[in-house]
Amino acid sequence: MQADLLVAMVLLWVVSAMVALMGLPAMLARLGIAIGCLAGIVASLEGLAIGSPVASLGVHVTDTPVHFHLTNAALWLMLFGLIPAFVAAPLKNGAAEGWSARRWLAGFAITLIGALGVMGLQDAVSFLIAWEVMSLGGAAMILGEGVSETPGQSVLFMLSLLEVGAVGILLALLLIASRAGSCEFAAFTSTSTLSSPGTLLLALLLLFGFGAKLGILPFYEWFPAAYGSGSGATGLVFSGIVLNAAFFALGRGILEWLPHRGFWAMSAAGIMVLAGVVSAILAIFNAFQEEDWRRMLSLSSAENACVAVAVLGASWLFLACGLPEQAALAWIVCLLHLAEHSLAKGTLFLTADGVRSVTGSYAIRQTGLLRNNSVAFGIGALFAAMSLAALPPQAGFVSEWYVFQSLFHGMQVNVLAARLTIAIAAAGLALVAAVALATFAKLYGVGLLGDHHVHARHFSAGRSTGIFVLGGFVLALAVAMPWAVHALGSGSTALFGVDATADMQSGWLLVPLSNKFAFISPTKMIIAGPLLALLPVGLFIFSRRSLHFRRVAIWSGGRREDARRIATTSLAFSNALRTFYGFIYGPTHNLEREYDHGPYFVKRLIFNQEVAPIFGPGLFRPLARAVRKLAEAVSRLQSGYLNLYNALIGMLLVLILALALFYR
């Protein structure tokens, strides 16, 4: 049954891409993609406990047979990546109807097929093909929908960095394949638990390669430009199934292909932890300053992915220190964290498209949308924002709590350097959590509240329902977490030899391997929260009956001001942090004046304040200039002179003859 569902899923996506490209009605492609996602969701649920069986596809790439297999972790990440995709597929996104929508749908289907291949293909060659298909599908989505007038530059920047990362993946796979004597992943499993200097090189290559999609520094700088050139639906796919596939590939490479013991493994794990923490800090700091829904959410996606990378590094570090149960806990926490992130981020990306459909812009500003739309929409968006801000009782609070509980187990590590690394990571992630709270308070408060007379239009019923359903899934995941966590037990046993999920739940309580250390119960919070809320609600009702309220205008220094003119802006909300952390942001200020009737009568003031990119001026721009100069030098070969071409061919023949005669 599961195999049939997976085959049907792929066929539906292939047919949907063809339908879209052939110019047939876009609704047919949307329906095919949605049904394919639903088939994938059912297949994931059916095989979640044990994974999918290994299946031969009956083809060979070079001399390597192509097999397909989804592990327990792959099915988990695929499940929570496909749920938002299923909700988003039938909805109209930022792409105009017609050819733009069809191109976007074709790219959507191709991206899903590539992500499935990354998670399930079991040899290096076909895996690399799937990785490139996933990247090209994402580029086709951005270029196809036409949300931005000039998406080419941001897409080219994205693809350039992703291809640089792909080179790192290629080198790592070649080195591992040469050691294993085969391109099949089954032969990649490390035969030695003791690391060597090559372990550090392979780990850095894998981190560099897969980190290009996950947002490890300096790669996170392509996120805002690329996401900002597409719609929220595109961001939903990038932050869901694509990000999950990239993280699964990194986790498989680290935990299955590399040694787990020795100095070099410990060093590589420590570097991964610190790289993830520093990247998360920079990403969330930049997210807080953004004034566009898509750009802010994109950097938040990079931050969440980097948090998962840091915890993955901690898992490897625990393994290197001989603590398999703590390592299994950290790995499971990564999967819980990304599951919550996929649902919550998908909800807010759908909200972003709704904001644009009403206001005509993705700008984060007070719009009053929360007052003018259904309660269901507001509840769904609120649940997602609370989760990403790690507020109880949402799933994000549970995963964040587990992240810190995993790191607190660093006190059991008997190597001082490793213990200090984990302690530094905990401190850095605490800063990330604090800024993330402010970020989503800004997004929800400034982006959805405000004067209710600004916009009178409403979200479509389908969009409001989708936002509510996805937001409800975020809360449902938290409520069901004491039981859902056991679905990851078989994967924990296969990787680490222990079932950590057995010690992560005690009745209705979630515990970090021991109920004597710490515990929470999101399920009980859901029950106790409404009961505790009866007291303030009762006081409010009583006060309304016994006291008289008088509404007055907002105080503005004694002057009569329009509430919309003095409303808190996105810039005003974040300016304090921008000023305090100016050494990170490097903010630039520009003030221009336009005069009327001479230099004494100011007609208009134009103020602009921006955050300076960290890696752009010092890394990417010099590299781009070097590539352009190299291209100019090479372009001289295309002179159009036949004699020059004949001379080059003659030199090539002489070189070939020399190699044949003198090389032994």
N, C-alpha and C positions, 0 to 999 in steps of 0.2 A: 504493500500500500504506500509506504513512504517513498520508495523508489519511483513508483508511478506518479506520485504527486510532484516529485522533483523534475521528472521528465516533462510533465505537463506544464510546470512553471516555466521551464526554459523555452519550450515550444511556444507558449503564449507570448513570452517576451520577444522572441524572434519574429513571430507573425505580427505582433504589434508594431515593431520597428519597420517591417516591410509595408504594413498598411499605412503608416504615417508617411513614409517616403514616397509611396505610390500616389499620394494625393487623395486617398479615400477619406471619408468623414473622420475628424479627429476624435469624436466620441467613441468610435470603434477601437481606436488605439488605446484610449484612456481605459475603456472597459477591459480590454485584454490585459493591460498592465496591472490593473487592480485585481482581476481574477487570478493572475499569476502570482501576485503578492499574497493573496489569500491562500493559494495552494501552498506557497512556501511557509506561511505561518502554521498551517495545519501540519505540514510535514515536520516542521521544527518541533512542534508540541508532541507529535507522535514519537519521535526518536530522541527527544531531549535527554532521557535518562541514560541511553546507551550509545548514542551517535548513529550515524548511518553506516550500512555495510560498505565494505570496499567493493567498488564496481569497476570493471574494465570497460573503457569506452570503445574498444575494438580498433583503435588507431595507434600509430606510432609517430612520435616526433623524433626525427633522426633515427636512432636505434632504440629509443626508450619507449616502452609501452605507456600509454596514458591511462592512469587510474583516477578515480574520484572517490573521495571519502570526506565526510563532514564529522569532525569530532564533537564531543559534548560542548566544548567552549564555542566552536564555530556555529553550532545550531543555536546556542543561546544568543550570541551576538547577531546572528542573522534574524532570529525571531524579533528582537527589539529594534533592528534596523528596518525590517519590512513593515512593521505596524504603522509607523508614520508614513511610509511610502504608500501603503494601501489607502490611508485616509486622504493623502494629497493627490493621488492619481486622478480621481474624478473631478477635482476642483479646478477651476480656471485660475491660472497663476498670472504673473506679470506679462507673459507673452501675449501679443495680440493674436486674435483668432486668425485662422487661415494657415498659410505656409509657415509662419513663425511658430505657431503652436505645434504643427506637425513635426518640424525639425526638432523642437524641444522634446517632444514625446519620443522620437527616435533616439535621441541622445540619452533620455531617461532609461529606455529599455536596454540600450547598449551598456550603460553604466551598471545596471543591475546584473546583467550577464557577466560583466567583468568582475564585479565584486564576488559573485558566486564562485567564479573560477579561482579567484585569489584564496577563498576560504577552503575550496574543496579539491583542487587539482594537486596531484601528488608527485610531480616531477618539476625540475627547475625550469626546463624550456617552456612547457605549457604554462607554468606559473607566471613567467615573465611576459608571455603573450597576454595573459589575462590582466596582468598589472597594467600594461600599456593600453589595453582596450578600456579598462576602467578610467584611466586618465583622459583618453581621447573622447570617451563618452561624456565626461564632465565638461570638457572644452566645447563639445558640440551643443550641450545644453545652454551654456552661457551665450555662445555665438548665435544659436538658433532663435532664442526668444526675443532678442532685440529690446531688452529693457533699457540698456545703456546705449547712447549714441556712438560711443567709441569703445566697444569691449575688446577690440583686438589687442591693444597693448597689455591690458591686464591678463588676458588669456595667454599671450605669448610669454609674459613674465612667469605666470604659473607653470606653464609647460616647460619652460627653461629650467626652473628649479626642480620640478619633478623629474626631468630627464637627468639632471645632475645626480639626484638621489637614485635614479634607476641604474646609473653607472656603478654607484656604490653597492647596490644589491647584486648586480651582475658580477662584480669582482668577488663579493663574499660567496656567492653560489659557486663560482668557478673554483675558488680555493677549497671550499668544503667538498665539492664534487671530485676534485683531484685527490683529495685525501681519502674519500670514501670509495673511489673507483667506479662511481655510478652517479647518474643524474636523478635517480629516484630518491624521494625524501625518506623512504624506509631505510635506505643505506646511510642517511645523513646522521642518524642518531649516534651521538658520541660514544665511542667504544671505551673511552678512558674518562674517569671522573677527575683526573688530575690535570690542571690547566698548564698551558705553556705560553710563551710570549705571543704566539699566533692567536691565542684566544682573545687577547686584548684587541688585536687588529681586526679580527672578525666581528667582535662585538661593536667596535666603533663603526665599521662599514655597515652593519645592519642598522644601527641607530641612526647613522647618517642617511641611509637609503630610505628606510621606512619613516624616519622622522620628517622627511620632506613633505609627506602627506599629513603627518600628525601635528606639525607646527613646532617641532623642536627648533630652537634658535640656530641659525638666523632665518629658518624657512618660514616662520609664522608671518613674515612680512608680505607674503603673497596672499594671505587670507583676506584682509579687508578689501583689497583691490578686486580680486576675483569674485568674491561673494557680493561685493557692492556693484558688480556689473551684471548680476543676474537677479532673479526674483527670489522671494522667500522659499518657494518650492524647490528651487535649485539648492539653496542653502540647506534645506531639510534633507535632501539626498546626500549632500557632501558631509553633513554633520552626523548623519545616521549610518546608513549601510556602508558608505565609503570609508568613513573614519573607523568604523568597527572592523572592517576587513583589513585595513592597514595595521591596526593594533593587533589583531589576531596573528597576522603574518609575523610581526615583530616578536610577539610572545612565543610563537612556535619556534622561531629561530633561536631565541635566547634559551628557552627552557628545554628544548628537545635536541638541538644540534650542537650546543657548546658544553664543555665540561663544567662541572658544578663545584669543584674543589680546587684549592690552591691559591697562591698569591695573585696570579694573573686574573683568575676569575673574580676574586674579591675586588681587585683594583677596577676591573671593567664594570662590575656592579656598582661600585661607589661612584664612578664617573656618570653612569646612567642615572643614578638617583639625583646627583647634583645638577646634571643637565636638565632633567625634568623639572626640578624645583625652580631653577633660575628661569627657564623658559616660561613656566606657569606664572611666575611673578611678573615678567615683562609683558606677557600677553594680557593678563587681567588689568594691569595698570593702563595699558593702551586701550583696552576695551572700555574702561570707565570714562575715558575722554571722548569717545566717539559720539557723534550726533546723528548717526544713521542706524536704523534698526538692523539692517543686514551686516554692516561692518562691525557693530558692537557684538552681535551674536556670533559672528565668525571668529573674532578674537576670543570670545568666551569658549568656543569650541576648541580652539587651540589650547586654551588654559586647562580645560577638562581633560583633553588628551594627554597633555604633559603631566598632569597629576597622576593619571593612570600609568604613564611611563615611569614616573618616579617610584610608584608603588611596585611596579614590575621589577625595577632595579632592586628595591628592598627585598622582594621575594628571592631574587637570585643571590643577594647578599646573605639572606638567612640560610639558603642552601649551602653557600660556601662556608658558612660557620657551623654547619652540622645541625641545623634546626629545621627539619623538613615540615613539621606541623605548622610552624610560623610562616614558612615559605608558602605553603598551601593556602593559609588564611589570606596572605597578601594577594595571591593570584586570584582567588575568588572575589576579593574586594574589588579588584580591577574590573572584573566582569559585572559585578553589581553596579559599580560606578558608571560604566558605559551604558548599561541597560537603562538606568535612570536618565542619563544624559540624552540618549536618543529620543526618549519619549518627551521629556520636557523641552528640549531644544526644537523638536519638530512642532510642538504646540506653539511656541513663540514665533517660529518662522512662518507658520500659517497666519498668525496674528499680524505679522509684518505685512504680508500680502493684503490682508484685510484693511490695514491702515492705509495702504496705498490706494486701494480701490475706493476708499471714502474721501481721502484728502488729496490724492494725486501725488503723494510724496512719501518717501520712507523716513523723513526727518523725525527725530525724537523731539516733539514739542507738545505742549498742552493742547489737546483737541476736544476733550469732553466726550470721547468715544465711549467711555465706560457708562456714561449716563444715557447715551442715545442708542445703546444696543441691548441685546437680551442679557438677562442675568446669567444664562448658561455660558455665554462667551466670556463674561467677566470672571466667572468661577474657574473655567478651564485655564485662562491666562494666568489667574492668580495662583493656582496650584503649581503651574509650571515655573513661574517666577520664584515662588517660595522654595521649590525644590532646588533650583539652581543657586539660590541664595543660602541653601542648607538650613532652612527653617523647619522646625518640627510641625506636624508629624510626617512631612513629605519624604519621598524616597531619597531625595538628595541629602536630607539630614541623616538618614540611616547610613548611606554610603560614605558620607563625610565622617560620621562618627566612627565607622569601621576603619576608614583610612588612618585616623589618628590612633585608634586602638591597635592597629597593626604596627604602627611605628613605635608605639609605647613598648612593644615587645622587644625593642632594641636593647633594653636594659639587660636582657638575658644573653646578649652576645658577649663572648669573652675576648674579643679582639678590640682594642681601644680605638683604632682608626675607624672600624666599622661602626662602633657604638657612637662615636662622635658624628660620623656621616649621617646616621639615622636621626640623631638629635637635631642637627642643623636642618635636616629635611623637615622635621616636625615644626620647627620654628618658622621656616620659610612658608610652609603650607598654611600655617595659622595666619600669616599675613595675607596670603592668597584668599583664604576664606573670608577675612574681614573686608577686603576690597570687593570681592564678589557680592557680598551682602549689599554694599553701597551701590554697586553696578546695577543690580536688579531692582533695588528700591528706586533708582533713577529711571530705569527703563519703564517700569510699571507706573510709577507715580507721575513722572513728567510726560511719558509717552501716551498714557491713556486717560489721565485725569484732566481737570481744567474746566473752563467756562463751558456750560452745556449748550450755549448758543452758537458755538463756533461751527460745528458741522451737524447737520440734521439727518444726513444719510445713514443707512444701516448696513451692517454686514449682511451678506446673503445667508439664508437659512442653512444651506449646506455647509458654509464655512463656520458659522457659529456652532453647528452641531459637531463638526470635526474637531474644533478647538476644545469643546466641552468633553468630547469622548477621549481625546488624547490626554487632556489634563486629568480626567478621571482615572485613566490608566496609571498616571504617575502616583496618585493616591492609592489606587488599588495595589500597585506593586509594593508600596510601603506596608499596607495592611497585611498583605499575604507573605511578606518577607520571611517570617519565622518558618514557613512551610516551603516557600519557593526556593529557598537557599539549598534545600536538599537535592534539587535537580542538578546541581553542579558536583555532587559527590563522586560520581563515577569518573569524571574528568580529573578531579583532585587525586583520586587513587591511582589513576594511570600515570600521572605526571610525577607525583611525589611519594607514592607508596602509602599514603595515609589519607583517610577521609576526614578532612578538616570540618566539613559541614556538620558532622555528628556532634562536634563541640562548639558549634556556632548558634545553637538554638536549645533552649530549655523551656519547654512548654510554650507559653506565649512570649517568652523573653528572647531577645537576641543578645548573645554573649560572645566575647572574643576569646574563645577556647576555654574559658572558665567563668562560671557565674559568681566566683568570689573576687574577680578583678573589676568588672564593670558590667552593666546591663542596661538595656532600654527595651521598651515594648511599644512600637508604633501602633499595634493593634489596640492596646489598652488606651493609648493616647486618643484614638479616634472615639472611643467610648467615653472617656473621662472629659475630653474637651468640651463637647456640647453641654454636659452636665455642669461643668464649672462656669460655662458661659451664661447659665440661667441667672446667676447673681447679677452681673452687670446689665443684662437685658432687663431683668426685673426692676433694677434701680432706674434705668432709662425710662421705662414705661411709667413708673411711679413719678419721676420728675416731670415728665411731659404733662401729666394730669394735675400735679400740684403746683408747678412753677410755670411762669409765663416766659417764653423765649422771644427775644427781639433780634431780628436780623439787621445788621448794619454793614456799611461798606468797609472794605479793608482799610486799615489805618495806613496812611502814606504821608507821614510828616505833616498832617493837617491839611493836605491838599486833596482835592477831589480828583481821583485817578480812575481810569478805566481798568477794571480787574484784569483784562486781557493784556493790557500794556505792561503791567507790573508783575505779571505771572513769572514764576521761577522758570528759567530757561535751562536747557541742557548744559550750556556753558557755565552758567552761574552755579548750578548744582555741583559741578566737578572742579570749579576753579580753585577751591581751597586745597584740594589734594594736589592739583597741578602745581600750585605755588610751593607747597611744602616739599614735594618731590621734584622740584625743578631740575635737580642734577640728573634725574633719569629722563624726564620729558624733554628737556632742552627747549622750552616753549619759545616761539617767535611771536612778536607783536608788530603789527603794522597799522598805522593810523594815517589816513589820507583826508584832505580837506578840499572841498569844492567851494569856490567863492562866487558871489553874485554881486555885481556893481562894485568892483574894487576889492582890495585885500582885507577890508574891515568887516565885510558882511558874509558870514559863513552860510553857505546854502545847504551843504550836506557834509556829514562826517562818515567816513567809511572805515570801520574797525575790523581787523582780521587777526585772529589768534590761532596758531596751529602748533601741533606737537611735532617736533623734529624726529624723523625716523632714525633708529640707532644704527642699523646695518646698511641702509641705502647709500648714504654719501660715502662711507668708508670702505664698503665691500662691493656692493652690486654695481654702482656707477663706474668705478674704475675697471671692473671686469667687463662691463658693457663697452667702455671706450676701447679696451684692449682688443675685444672681439671685432669691433668696427675697423680698427686700424689693420688688424690681420686680414679682414675681408677685403679692405682696400688694396692691400699689398697683393693678395692672391688674385684679385680681379684683373690685375695687369696681364695675367696669362690669357685672358679673353680679349686679346687685342684685335682679333680678326685677320691677322697676317698669316697666310698659309705657310710661309717659310718658317715662322716661329713654331707652328704646330708640328711641322715636319722635323724640326730640330729636336723638339721635346720627345717625339716618337723615336727618333734615332738614339737619343740619350737613354731612353728606357730600354731599347733593344741591347745596347752596349752593356747596361747594368745587368740585364738578364743573362747575357752570355758570360759575363764575368763571374756571376754567381754560379752558373752551371760548370764553368771550367775550374774555378779555384776553391769553391766551397766544398769541404769534405765533412 
